[in-house]
Amino acid sequence: GGNSENQKLHLLSLHEHLGGRTEPMFASVTQSVFPPDYENNPTQLNYGVAVTDVDGDGDLEMFVSGYNGPNLVLKYDSFKKRLVNIAVDNRSSPYYALRDRQGNAIGVTACDIDGDGREEIYVLNTNNAFSGRATYTDKLFKFRNGRFEDLLNDDINEHRDVANRVAGRSVACVDRKGTGRYSIYIANYASGTVGPHALIEMDESSSDPSKGIIALSNVAEQAGVNKFTGGRGVVVGPILSQTLPDIFCDNEYSPNFLFRNNGDGTFTDVAAQAGVDDPMQHGRGVALADFNRDGKTDIVYGNWNGPHRLFLQLSNNRKQRFKDIATQKFSMPSPVRTVIAADFDNDKELEVFFNNIAYRGPSANRLFRVSRREHGDPQIEELNIGEAAEPEGRGTGAAVTDIDGDGQLDLLVMHGESAAQPISVYRVTQGSSNNWLRVIPRTQFGAFARGAKVIVYTKRNGPHTRIIDGGSGYLCEMEPVAHFGLGMYFFPILFCLKSLSCSVGGFGLEDQREACRCSSRWQQMGPFPHGSSMLQMFGDT
């Protein structure tokens, strides 16, 4: 009777609330892939996560910053179909130093700072400080002498006063001059005039990488980014520039920054002119994407218990301005942390994931699809997020990567701050028959080309753009892969745009391994071997 009628009505209203789409997007695989246990998935306070190749074997691992426990390095064991922590509590392990039990780690990013082709890992610690001075330094781990060692602890750097002893939040990588050697941008949380934003890089004149001597400098002042603010989220990529990286920071208690690259590795803040300064709000997670496929980079970010923004870059003349197209539902204030833009169901349209932390009560995560429309702004619809809702989750960080190599992105969510909770892992339940393309562009040194722009053209859909993440979300860094969902189409044309050596190959499947590695699945031709190498494909889609 009445009860089931009520249930039907409730389901009906839920159906309408979710725009008529009730198929859940995410299902939890935590119990099978990553069951909570002391060694691998300890119940502790975790924050940011970065996806990089930690052990140098060509596969991607996830580096998790542990706040009140060890940092973790999660590797997928394809035989056991499990994630395993390889940063074990054993001093003879090459990854032992990465655990850094003493550090209150919150932010992490990975990039090649010395041009040896392997990514270093920068971990932001914020011991005993919300803002201003911290009691413990950050770590910059390099694989050297057969193990990971902290460069900031080297004698040469102790004397150069580069170790960040200031409370910060997000970190990101910026190849500011387009050489393939990255600087690390640190969004510090200033207290008055203590703790401006920092930019740490290798001082080439004082270094000898072949001997493992890496001298570091803070070049924030020369680069024009040494501002004082409540730094929160940061994201790097060609936003206003065609190939050189620009930097967007969403800040607390002060306007956002949009640093345009002047072409020489120095920056000018143009946030106010561009309309993205948002001075009254407190930014958190942020991501870059091209939502309307006009070739221009758009910015999506969450404000802490304030309106979330979807800033579309306008295509008018030379003035580079943005307008907020967030709908009422999309912008609805929440205690947001990480924000991710990705095509989870491989249908060619991007989704935006909001990771909300349960703060003074439950707060579910949310998922929206942003679909391109021929004439007019993209359509925004809320989707059924499924088991990734986590209303009681104390979400502190999240990342996407294809853990098991099936061509669909998986979602990892970290928890912490106010309650110790294990990490959760979700797989996508939709779109498994859709085609996809994954591209890994590299620098001239062979490292992941963080901040590179990759464009796929299809005749019917125009350009699809991805920017290889060098730090985003909030405290996090996504996989260094341009992941394209292609729907039922196949044979796209692919370009890699970078100020470095990502040359475009010839017609067909020419081997350009040093520039881009691609793996794909076309329905007509069956699967390519995972990691097969191609660069540019022409076709009639």
DRENPA-552426 format. One line per 10 residues: number of its first residue (from 0); their letters; for each residue x, y, z of N, C-alpha, C. Coordinates in steps of 0.2 Angstrom, whole numbers. Layout:
<nodes>
NUM) a) X:Y:Z:X:Y:Z:X:Y:Z  ...
</nodes>
This chain:
<nodes>
0) ggnsenqklh) 3:-6:0:0:0:0:4:6:0  2:10:5:4:17:5:11:18:5  14:14:9:22:14:10:25:14:3  23:8:-1:27:7:-7:25:13:-12  19:16:-11:17:22:-15:22:28:-14  23:29:-7:28:34:-5:35:33:-8  37:26:-8:43:25:-10:44:26:-18  38:24:-21:38:26:-29:39:33:-30  35:37:-26:35:44:-27:42:47:-25  45:44:-20:52:46:-18:57:45:-24
10) llslhehlgg) 56:39:-27:60:37:-32:59:41:-38  53:43:-40:51:47:-45:54:54:-44  54:57:-38:57:64:-37:64:63:-37  67:58:-35:74:57:-36:76:57:-43  72:53:-47:74:52:-54:74:59:-57  69:63:-56:68:70:-58:74:74:-56  76:74:-50:81:77:-47:88:76:-50  89:70:-52:95:68:-56:94:69:-63  90:73:-66:89:74:-73:87:68:-77  83:63:-73:81:58:-77:86:52:-77
20) rtepmfasvt) 92:53:-75:97:48:-75:98:45:-68  96:39:-68:96:35:-61:102:30:-61  105:29:-66:111:24:-66:116:27:-62  118:23:-57:124:26:-53:131:26:-57  135:31:-56:141:31:-60:147:27:-57  147:27:-50:152:24:-46:150:18:-42  154:13:-42:153:7:-37:160:6:-33  159:5:-27:165:4:-23:168:-3:-24  175:-3:-25:179:-9:-25:184:-9:-20  183:-5:-15:188:-5:-9:189:-12:-6
30) qsvfppdyen) 184:-15:-5:185:-22:-1:189:-27:-5  188:-27:-12:191:-32:-16:198:-29:-18  199:-23:-20:205:-20:-22:210:-18:-17  207:-15:-11:211:-12:-7:208:-12:0  207:-18:3:204:-18:10:208:-15:15  204:-11:20:208:-8:25:212:-13:29  219:-11:30:223:-15:34:229:-11:36  233:-13:41:238:-9:44:243:-7:39  245:-12:35:251:-11:31:249:-7:24  244:-8:21:242:-6:15:237:0:15
40) nptqlnygva) 232:0:19:227:5:19:225:6:26  230:9:30:229:10:37:223:15:38  219:15:43:214:20:45:218:25:49  220:31:45:223:36:47:221:43:44  224:48:46:222:55:43:227:55:37  223:55:31:227:56:24:225:63:21  229:65:17:227:72:13:228:71:6  233:74:3:233:74:-4:236:68:-7  235:67:-13:238:61:-17:240:63:-24  246:60:-26:249:61:-32:250:55:-36
50) vtdvdgdgdl) 249:55:-43:250:49:-47:256:50:-51  261:45:-50:267:46:-53:270:39:-53  276:38:-57:279:32:-57:285:32:-52  283:29:-46:288:30:-40:294:25:-41  292:19:-43:298:14:-43:301:13:-50  299:18:-55:303:18:-61:302:12:-66  296:8:-65:295:2:-69:290:4:-75  288:10:-76:284:12:-81:276:12:-79  274:9:-74:268:9:-71:267:15:-67  260:17:-66:259:22:-61:257:20:-54
60) emfvsgyngp) 260:24:-49:259:22:-42:255:29:-39  252:28:-34:249:33:-30:253:35:-24  255:41:-23:259:43:-17:253:47:-13  252:44:-7:247:47:-2:251:50:4  249:57:5:252:60:10:248:59:17  252:55:21:249:53:28:251:59:33  245:61:36:246:67:41:248:65:48  245:60:50:247:57:57:250:50:57  252:48:51:255:42:50:259:42:44  262:36:42:267:37:36:263:39:30
70) nlvlkydsfk) 267:41:25:265:42:18:265:35:15  261:34:10:260:28:7:261:28:0  264:23:-3:265:22:-10:261:16:-13  256:17:-16:251:12:-18:253:9:-25  254:3:-26:255:0:-32:250:-6:-34  248:-6:-40:243:-11:-42:247:-17:-44  245:-23:-40:248:-29:-42:242:-33:-47  244:-33:-53:239:-36:-58:238:-43:-57  242:-47:-54:240:-54:-53:235:-55:-47  237:-51:-42:232:-52:-36:226:-47:-36
80) krlvniavdn) 227:-43:-41:221:-38:-42:220:-34:-36  226:-31:-33:226:-28:-27:231:-22:-27  229:-17:-23:234:-11:-22:238:-13:-16  244:-12:-17:249:-14:-11:253:-8:-10  255:-7:-3:259:-1:-1:266:-4:-2  270:-1:-6:277:-3:-7:282:1:-2  280:7:1:284:11:6:283:7:13  287:2:13:286:-2:19:291:0:25  289:-2:31:293:0:37:299:-5:38  304:-3:33:310:-7:33:315:-3:30
90) rsspyyalrd) 320:-2:34:325:3:32:329:1:26  329:-5:24:333:-7:18:329:-6:12  322:-4:13:318:-3:7:320:4:3  320:4:-3:322:10:-7:317:16:-6  311:14:-3:306:19:-3:305:20:5  309:18:9:308:19:16:308:26:18  312:31:15:312:38:17:305:41:15  302:39:10:296:42:8:290:41:14  291:37:18:286:36:24:286:42:28  292:45:30:292:51:34:287:52:39
100) rqgnaigvta) 288:47:44:283:47:49:282:54:53  287:57:53:287:63:58:283:69:54  283:69:48:280:74:44:272:74:44  269:80:45:262:81:45:261:83:37  261:78:33:260:79:26:253:81:24  252:86:20:246:87:17:246:88:9  251:91:6:251:92:-1:256:88:-4  255:86:-10:261:82:-14:260:83:-21  266:84:-24:266:84:-32:273:81:-34  273:78:-40:279:75:-43:280:78:-50
110) cdidgdgree) 287:79:-51:289:82:-58:297:81:-58  299:81:-64:307:81:-65:310:88:-64  313:89:-59:316:95:-58:323:96:-60  327:90:-61:334:91:-63:335:88:-70  330:86:-74:331:84:-81:334:77:-82  333:73:-77:336:66:-78:330:61:-80  324:63:-82:319:59:-85:315:56:-79  316:57:-73:313:53:-68:310:59:-63  303:58:-61:300:63:-57:303:63:-50  304:69:-47:305:70:-40:298:71:-37
120) iyvlntnnaf) 298:70:-30:292:70:-26:292:76:-21  288:81:-22:288:86:-16:283:85:-12  284:85:-5:279:84:0:278:90:4  273:93:5:272:99:9:269:97:16  274:98:21:272:97:28:270:103:31  265:102:36:262:108:39:262:107:47  268:105:49:268:103:56:266:109:61  261:108:66:260:112:71:258:120:69  256:120:63:254:127:60:249:127:55  244:132:56:239:133:51:241:138:46
130) sgratytdkl) 245:143:49:248:148:44:254:150:47  258:154:43:264:156:46:270:151:47  274:151:52:279:146:53:277:139:55  280:134:52:279:127:54:286:125:57  285:120:61:291:117:65:295:112:61  293:110:55:296:105:52:296:106:44  302:105:41:302:107:34:298:102:29  297:104:23:294:100:18:300:95:16  298:91:11:303:86:9:303:86:1  309:85:-2:309:85:-9:313:78:-11
140) fkfrngrfed) 310:73:-12:313:66:-13:315:65:-20  322:63:-20:325:61:-27:327:54:-26  326:50:-32:329:43:-32:337:44:-33  341:42:-28:348:43:-29:351:38:-24  357:35:-27:361:30:-23:356:24:-22  352:23:-26:347:17:-25:342:17:-21  340:24:-18:335:25:-14:332:32:-14  327:33:-11:324:40:-11:327:44:-5  330:50:-7:333:54:-2:330:61:-3  331:65:3:328:72:3:333:77:1
150) llnddinehr) 332:80:-5:337:85:-7:337:91:-2  331:93:1:331:99:5:336:98:11  338:91:13:342:90:18:349:90:16  351:90:10:358:90:8:361:96:11  368:96:12:372:101:15:371:107:10  372:106:4:372:112:-1:365:116:0  360:113:1:353:116:2:352:119:8  355:116:14:354:118:20:357:126:21  362:127:17:365:134:17:362:138:12  357:136:8:354:140:3:347:143:5
160) dvanrvagrs) 345:140:11:339:143:15:333:142:10  332:136:7:326:135:3:321:130:6  323:127:11:318:122:15:312:127:17  307:125:15:300:129:16:298:127:24  299:132:28:297:131:35:291:135:37  287:135:32:281:139:32:275:135:31  269:136:34:263:132:33:260:134:26  259:128:22:256:129:15:251:125:14  248:125:8:243:120:6:244:116:0  243:119:-6:244:115:-12:251:116:-15
170) vacvdrkgtg) 253:111:-19:260:112:-22:258:110:-29  262:113:-34:261:111:-41:268:112:-45  268:109:-51:274:109:-55:273:114:-61  278:118:-62:278:123:-68:284:123:-71  284:121:-78:290:121:-82:290:128:-85  292:133:-81:290:140:-83:294:143:-89  299:140:-91:303:142:-97:302:137:-103  299:132:-101:298:127:-107:304:123:-108  308:121:-103:315:118:-105:314:110:-103  309:109:-99:308:102:-97:311:101:-90
180) rysiyianya) 314:106:-87:315:106:-80:310:110:-76  307:107:-71:301:109:-68:303:113:-61  299:118:-60:300:122:-53:294:119:-49  294:120:-43:289:118:-39:286:124:-35  279:125:-37:276:131:-35:272:129:-28  273:133:-23:271:132:-16:266:137:-14  259:135:-13:254:140:-11:255:140:-4  259:144:-1:260:145:6:254:149:9  252:147:16:247:151:19:250:156:24  250:162:21:254:168:25:251:170:31
190) sgtvgphali) 255:172:36:252:175:42:255:182:42  251:187:40:254:194:39:259:194:33  266:195:35:271:195:30:276:189:31  273:184:34:277:178:35:274:173:30  278:170:25:275:165:21:272:167:14  276:170:10:274:172:3:274:165:-1  270:165:-6:271:159:-11:278:158:-13  280:152:-14:287:151:-16:287:147:-22  293:147:-26:294:144:-32:301:141:-31  302:134:-30:308:131:-29:311:128:-36
200) emdesssdps) 317:129:-38:319:125:-44:327:124:-43  329:120:-48:337:118:-48:340:124:-50  346:126:-47:350:132:-49:355:128:-54  355:129:-60:359:125:-65:366:126:-64  368:133:-63:375:135:-62:378:132:-56  375:130:-51:378:127:-45:377:120:-44  374:116:-49:372:109:-49:376:105:-53  376:99:-52:379:94:-56:375:87:-56  370:87:-59:365:81:-59:368:75:-60  373:74:-64:376:68:-65:380:65:-59
210) kgiialsnva) 382:70:-54:385:67:-48:380:68:-42  373:69:-44:368:69:-39:368:75:-35  372:81:-37:372:87:-34:367:92:-37  361:93:-33:356:97:-35:355:103:-30  357:109:-32:357:115:-28:350:118:-30  347:120:-25:340:123:-26:340:130:-24  335:134:-28:334:141:-26:327:142:-26  325:147:-22:318:150:-22:318:156:-27  315:155:-32:315:161:-38:308:164:-38  304:164:-33:297:167:-33:298:174:-34
220) eqagvnkftg) 303:178:-31:303:185:-32:305:187:-39  310:183:-42:312:185:-49:306:183:-54  302:178:-52:297:176:-57:290:180:-56  290:184:-50:285:188:-49:279:185:-46  280:179:-42:274:176:-39:275:176:-31  279:180:-28:280:180:-21:275:184:-17  269:182:-18:263:186:-15:261:183:-8  259:187:-4:256:185:3:249:184:2  246:178:4:239:177:4:238:171:8  231:169:9:229:163:11:229:158:5
230) grgvvvgpil) 235:155:4:235:151:-2:231:144:-1  227:142:-6:223:136:-5:224:131:-11  221:132:-17:221:128:-22:226:131:-28  229:127:-31:233:129:-37:233:124:-43  233:127:-49:233:123:-55:237:126:-60  241:122:-64:246:125:-69:244:122:-76  245:126:-81:244:124:-88:243:130:-92  243:129:-99:242:134:-104:235:136:-103  233:141:-99:227:144:-98:226:150:-103  230:155:-103:230:160:-107:235:160:-113
240) sqtlpdifcd) 241:157:-111:246:156:-116:244:150:-120  247:149:-126:246:144:-131:249:137:-128  256:138:-126:259:132:-124:263:133:-117  265:139:-116:268:140:-109:264:139:-104  266:137:-98:261:136:-92:260:143:-89  253:144:-87:251:149:-83:249:146:-76  248:150:-71:246:148:-64:240:151:-62  235:147:-60:229:149:-56:229:147:-49  228:152:-45:228:150:-37:221:153:-35  217:149:-32:211:151:-28:213:152:-21
250) neyspnflfr) 212:158:-18:214:160:-11:209:161:-6  211:161:0:206:162:6:207:169:8  202:173:10:202:180:13:206:185:8  206:183:2:209:188:-3:208:186:-10  209:190:-15:207:188:-22:211:182:-25  209:179:-30:212:173:-33:218:177:-37  223:173:-39:228:175:-44:227:171:-50  228:174:-56:229:171:-62:236:174:-65  241:170:-64:248:172:-67:248:170:-74  249:176:-78:250:174:-85:257:174:-86
260) nngdgtftdv) 260:169:-90:267:168:-92:269:174:-97  274:178:-95:276:183:-99:280:181:-105  281:174:-106:285:171:-111:292:170:-109  294:173:-104:301:172:-102:302:169:-95  297:166:-93:297:162:-86:295:167:-80  293:173:-82:291:178:-77:283:178:-78  280:181:-72:272:180:-72:269:187:-70  263:188:-73:259:194:-71:252:192:-69  250:195:-64:243:193:-61:238:197:-65  234:193:-69:229:196:-73:222:194:-70
270) aaqagvddpm) 221:192:-64:215:189:-62:209:194:-62  210:200:-60:205:205:-60:202:206:-67  207:208:-72:205:209:-79:201:203:-82  203:197:-80:201:191:-83:194:189:-80  192:193:-74:186:191:-71:186:185:-67  191:183:-64:192:177:-60:194:178:-53  194:184:-51:198:186:-45:193:184:-39  187:184:-40:182:181:-35:184:183:-27  184:190:-26:188:192:-20:184:190:-13  178:189:-14:174:188:-7:174:180:-5
280) qhgrgvalad) 176:176:-10:175:169:-8:182:165:-6  182:159:-4:187:156:-1:188:149:-5  193:149:-10:194:144:-15:197:138:-12  195:132:-15:198:126:-13:200:122:-19  197:116:-21:199:112:-26:198:116:-33  203:114:-38:202:118:-44:205:113:-50  202:114:-56:204:110:-61:204:114:-68  207:112:-73:207:115:-80:204:110:-84  200:113:-89:197:108:-94:195:113:-100  193:110:-106:190:114:-111:183:111:-112
290) fnrdgktdiv) 178:114:-108:171:111:-108:167:112:-114  168:117:-118:164:118:-124:168:117:-130  174:114:-130:178:112:-135:179:118:-140  181:124:-138:182:129:-142:190:130:-142  194:126:-139:201:126:-139:204:131:-134  199:134:-130:201:138:-125:201:135:-118  205:136:-113:205:133:-107:201:136:-102  196:132:-99:191:134:-94:194:132:-87  191:136:-82:193:134:-75:187:133:-71  187:127:-67:182:125:-63:185:125:-56
300) ygnwngphrl) 181:127:-51:184:127:-44:178:127:-39  180:125:-33:175:125:-28:177:130:-23  172:134:-20:173:139:-14:171:135:-8  174:136:-2:172:133:4:166:136:6  161:132:7:154:134:9:152:141:5  154:141:-1:152:147:-5:150:144:-12  148:149:-17:146:147:-23:152:144:-27  151:138:-30:156:135:-34:156:138:-41  162:138:-45:162:142:-51:164:137:-57  161:139:-63:163:136:-69:165:141:-74
310) flqlsnnrkq) 171:143:-74:173:149:-78:175:147:-85  170:149:-90:171:148:-97:175:153:-100  181:152:-103:185:157:-107:181:159:-113  180:166:-113:177:169:-119:181:169:-125  178:169:-131:182:169:-137:181:176:-141  182:182:-137:181:188:-140:187:192:-141  189:193:-147:195:197:-149:201:195:-145  205:200:-143:211:199:-139:210:199:-132  204:201:-129:203:202:-122:202:195:-119  206:192:-115:205:186:-112:201:186:-106
320) rfkdiatqkf) 194:185:-106:190:185:-100:186:179:-99  184:178:-93:180:172:-92:173:174:-89  168:169:-90:161:171:-87:159:164:-84  156:165:-78:154:159:-74:147:157:-76  147:150:-79:141:148:-81:138:142:-77  141:142:-70:138:137:-66:130:138:-65  127:133:-65:120:133:-63:119:134:-56  112:135:-54:111:135:-47:113:129:-43  111:123:-46:113:117:-43:121:116:-42  124:117:-48:131:116:-48:135:121:-43
330) smpspvrtvi) 132:127:-42:136:132:-38:134:131:-31  129:127:-29:127:126:-22:132:125:-17  133:130:-12:139:130:-8:139:123:-4  145:121:-3:146:115:1:153:115:4  155:111:9:162:111:12:166:107:7  168:110:2:171:107:-4:179:106:-3  182:101:-5:189:100:-5:192:99:-12  192:93:-14:195:92:-21:190:92:-26  192:95:-32:187:96:-38:191:92:-44  188:88:-47:191:84:-53:186:85:-59
340) aadfdndkel) 190:86:-65:186:86:-71:189:81:-76  185:76:-78:187:70:-81:181:67:-85  182:63:-90:177:59:-94:177:52:-91  173:51:-86:173:45:-82:170:39:-86  164:41:-90:161:35:-94:163:35:-101  168:39:-103:171:39:-110:165:40:-115  161:45:-114:156:47:-118:157:53:-122  163:56:-122:166:62:-125:164:68:-121  160:68:-116:158:74:-112:161:73:-105  163:79:-102:167:79:-96:162:79:-90
350) evffnniayr) 164:76:-85:161:76:-78:165:80:-74  162:83:-69:165:87:-63:163:84:-57  168:81:-53:167:78:-47:169:83:-41  164:84:-36:165:88:-30:166:83:-24  172:83:-21:173:80:-15:172:84:-9  166:83:-6:164:87:0:166:83:7  169:87:11:171:84:18:165:85:23  163:79:26:158:80:31:160:84:37  157:90:37:159:96:41:153:98:45  153:98:51:147:99:55:141:96:52
360) gpsanrlfrv) 141:90:51:136:86:48:137:83:41  133:78:39:135:74:33:135:79:27  139:77:22:139:81:16:142:77:10  137:75:6:138:70:0:142:73:-5  147:69:-8:150:71:-14:145:72:-20  147:76:-25:142:77:-31:146:76:-37  142:74:-42:144:73:-49:140:77:-54  143:80:-59:139:84:-64:142:82:-71  138:82:-76:140:81:-83:140:88:-86  145:90:-89:145:96:-93:146:95:-100
370) srrehgdpqi) 140:96:-104:140:93:-111:140:99:-116  144:99:-121:145:104:-126:138:105:-130  136:111:-131:130:112:-136:133:116:-142  130:115:-147:132:118:-154:132:126:-153  126:128:-151:125:135:-150:123:137:-143  127:140:-140:126:142:-133:130:138:-128  130:140:-121:134:137:-116:133:130:-115  138:126:-113:137:119:-111:131:118:-106  128:112:-107:123:110:-103:126:107:-96  123:108:-91:126:105:-84:120:101:-81
380) eelnigeaae) 121:95:-80:116:91:-77:119:87:-71  116:86:-66:118:82:-60:117:75:-62  122:71:-60:122:63:-61:121:60:-54  119:54:-55:119:49:-49:126:47:-48  129:49:-42:136:48:-41:137:40:-38  131:37:-36:132:30:-34:135:30:-27  139:25:-26:142:23:-20:148:28:-18  150:32:-23:155:37:-21:152:44:-17  146:43:-15:142:49:-12:146:50:-5  147:45:-1:151:46:5:148:51:9
390) pegrgtgaav) 142:52:11:139:57:15:143:58:22  146:53:25:149:54:31:157:54:30  159:54:24:166:54:22:170:60:24  175:60:27:179:66:29:184:67:23  182:69:17:186:69:11:191:74:11  197:72:10:203:77:10:207:78:4  206:73:-1:209:73:-7:207:67:-11  208:68:-18:205:63:-22:209:63:-29  210:58:-32:213:58:-39:210:53:-43  211:53:-50:209:49:-55:215:46:-58
400) tdidgdgqld) 215:39:-60:220:36:-64:216:29:-66  219:26:-71:216:20:-73:220:14:-70  218:12:-64:222:8:-60:223:1:-63  218:-2:-66:219:-9:-69:220:-9:-76  220:-4:-80:222:-4:-87:216:-6:-91  210:-5:-89:204:-7:-93:201:-1:-97  205:5:-97:203:10:-102:198:15:-98  196:13:-92:191:18:-89:195:20:-82  193:27:-81:196:30:-75:194:27:-69  198:26:-64:196:24:-57:197:30:-53
410) llvmhgesaa) 193:31:-47:193:36:-42:195:34:-36  200:37:-33:203:36:-26:201:42:-22  198:41:-16:196:46:-11:200:45:-5  203:51:-3:207:51:4:202:54:9  204:52:15:200:55:21:204:57:27  202:61:31:206:63:37:203:69:40  208:74:42:206:80:46:203:78:52  196:77:52:192:77:59:191:70:61  193:65:56:192:58:58:196:53:54  199:48:57:203:44:53:199:39:49
420) qpisvyrvtq) 199:39:43:195:34:39:200:31:33  199:25:31:203:22:26:202:25:19  206:24:15:205:26:8:200:22:4  196:25:0:191:22:-4:193:22:-11  191:16:-15:192:16:-22:186:14:-26  184:18:-31:178:17:-35:180:16:-42  176:11:-45:176:10:-52:170:13:-55  170:14:-62:165:17:-66:160:12:-68  154:12:-68:149:7:-70:146:8:-77  147:14:-79:144:16:-86:149:17:-91
430) gssnnwlrvi) 147:15:-97:151:17:-103:156:12:-105  156:6:-103:161:1:-104:162:-1:-111  157:0:-115:158:-2:-122:160:4:-126  161:10:-123:164:16:-127:171:15:-128  173:19:-134:181:19:-135:184:24:-132  191:23:-132:195:28:-128:202:28:-130  205:34:-128:212:35:-130:216:38:-125  222:35:-123:226:37:-117:233:39:-120  235:45:-119:241:48:-122:246:50:-116  252:48:-116:257:50:-111:262:54:-115
440) prtqfgafar) 262:61:-115:267:65:-118:273:65:-113  279:66:-116:285:66:-112:289:72:-114  294:74:-109:298:80:-110:304:78:-115  309:82:-116:314:80:-120:319:75:-116  318:75:-109:322:71:-105:319:64:-104  312:63:-107:309:57:-106:304:57:-100  304:62:-96:299:62:-90:292:64:-92  287:63:-88:280:65:-90:280:73:-91  277:75:-96:276:82:-98:271:85:-95  272:86:-88:266:90:-84:265:97:-87
450) gakvivytkr) 259:98:-88:257:105:-91:257:105:-98  258:99:-101:257:99:-109:250:99:-111  249:102:-117:242:102:-119:241:96:-125  236:92:-124:236:87:-129:229:88:-133  228:88:-139:222:89:-143:221:83:-147  215:81:-147:212:76:-152:207:79:-156  207:78:-162:202:81:-167:198:75:-170  191:76:-169:187:71:-173:182:76:-177  181:73:-183:177:78:-188:170:80:-185  167:76:-182:160:78:-179:160:82:-173
460) ngphtriidg) 166:81:-169:166:84:-163:171:90:-162  175:91:-167:180:96:-166:186:94:-161  189:99:-158:195:98:-154:193:96:-147  196:90:-144:195:88:-137:202:90:-134  202:94:-129:209:96:-126:209:93:-119  216:91:-118:217:89:-111:224:92:-109  224:94:-103:231:97:-100:234:92:-95  240:89:-96:243:85:-92:244:88:-85  241:85:-80:241:88:-73:247:89:-70  249:95:-67:255:95:-63:253:97:-56
470) gsgylcemep) 247:96:-54:245:98:-48:238:101:-48  233:99:-45:226:101:-45:222:98:-40  215:98:-41:211:95:-36:211:100:-30  215:98:-25:216:102:-19:221:98:-16  228:100:-15:233:96:-12:235:90:-16  232:89:-22:233:83:-26:237:84:-33  238:78:-36:240:78:-43:238:72:-47  234:73:-52:231:67:-56:236:64:-60  234:58:-63:239:54:-67:242:59:-73  248:57:-75:251:61:-81:249:59:-88
480) vahfglgmyf) 242:58:-89:240:55:-95:234:59:-97  234:60:-104:228:63:-107:223:58:-109  218:58:-105:213:52:-106:207:55:-110  205:52:-115:200:54:-120:195:49:-120  188:50:-119:183:46:-120:181:47:-127  179:42:-132:178:44:-139:171:41:-140  167:39:-135:160:37:-137:161:31:-142  156:31:-147:157:25:-151:161:26:-157  165:32:-157:169:34:-163:176:31:-162  179:31:-168:186:28:-168:190:32:-173
490) fpilfclksl) 197:31:-173:201:35:-178:201:43:-177  203:45:-171:204:52:-170:211:55:-173  212:61:-174:218:64:-175:221:67:-169  227:66:-168:230:68:-161:236:73:-162  236:78:-158:242:82:-157:244:83:-150  250:83:-149:253:85:-142:256:92:-143  254:97:-139:256:103:-139:260:105:-133  267:106:-134:271:108:-128:276:112:-130  279:116:-126:284:120:-128:291:116:-129  290:110:-127:296:105:-128:295:101:-134
500) scsvggfgle) 299:95:-134:299:91:-139:293:86:-139  288:88:-141:282:83:-142:280:84:-149  285:82:-154:284:82:-161:278:78:-163  275:80:-168:269:76:-171:272:72:-176  270:65:-176:272:60:-181:269:61:-187  271:56:-192:268:56:-198:261:53:-198  259:51:-204:252:48:-205:252:41:-202  246:39:-199:245:32:-197:249:31:-190  251:25:-190:254:23:-183:261:23:-183  264:29:-184:272:29:-184:274:29:-177
510) dqreacrcss) 280:26:-176:282:25:-169:286:31:-167  283:35:-162:286:41:-159:286:40:-152  290:35:-150:289:33:-143:292:39:-138  297:42:-141:300:47:-136:295:53:-135  291:54:-139:286:60:-139:280:58:-135  276:53:-137:270:52:-134:269:44:-134  266:42:-129:264:35:-129:257:34:-128  254:30:-132:246:30:-132:244:23:-131  239:22:-128:235:16:-128:228:17:-129  225:13:-133:218:14:-135:214:8:-136
520) rwqqmgpfph) 207:9:-137:203:3:-138:198:6:-144  199:3:-150:194:5:-155:189:-1:-156  183:-1:-156:179:-6:-157:180:-10:-163  181:-7:-169:181:-10:-175:187:-14:-176  193:-12:-173:199:-15:-174:201:-20:-168  197:-20:-163:199:-24:-157:204:-20:-153  206:-22:-147:211:-18:-143:218:-18:-146  221:-12:-145:228:-12:-146:231:-14:-140  237:-17:-141:241:-19:-135:242:-13:-130  241:-14:-124:241:-8:-119:248:-5:-119
530) gssmlqmfgd) 248:2:-121:254:5:-121:257:5:-128  253:3:-133:256:3:-140:257:11:-142  262:12:-146:264:18:-147:262:21:-153  258:27:-153:256:30:-159:256:38:-158  256:42:-163:255:49:-161:249:52:-165  249:51:-171:244:55:-174:240:50:-179  233:51:-178:229:47:-182:224:51:-186  223:49:-192:218:53:-196:212:48:-198  206:51:-198:200:47:-199:194:51:-200  188:47:-201:182:51:-204:177:52:-199
540) t) 179:51:-192:174:52:-187:171:59:-187
</nodes>
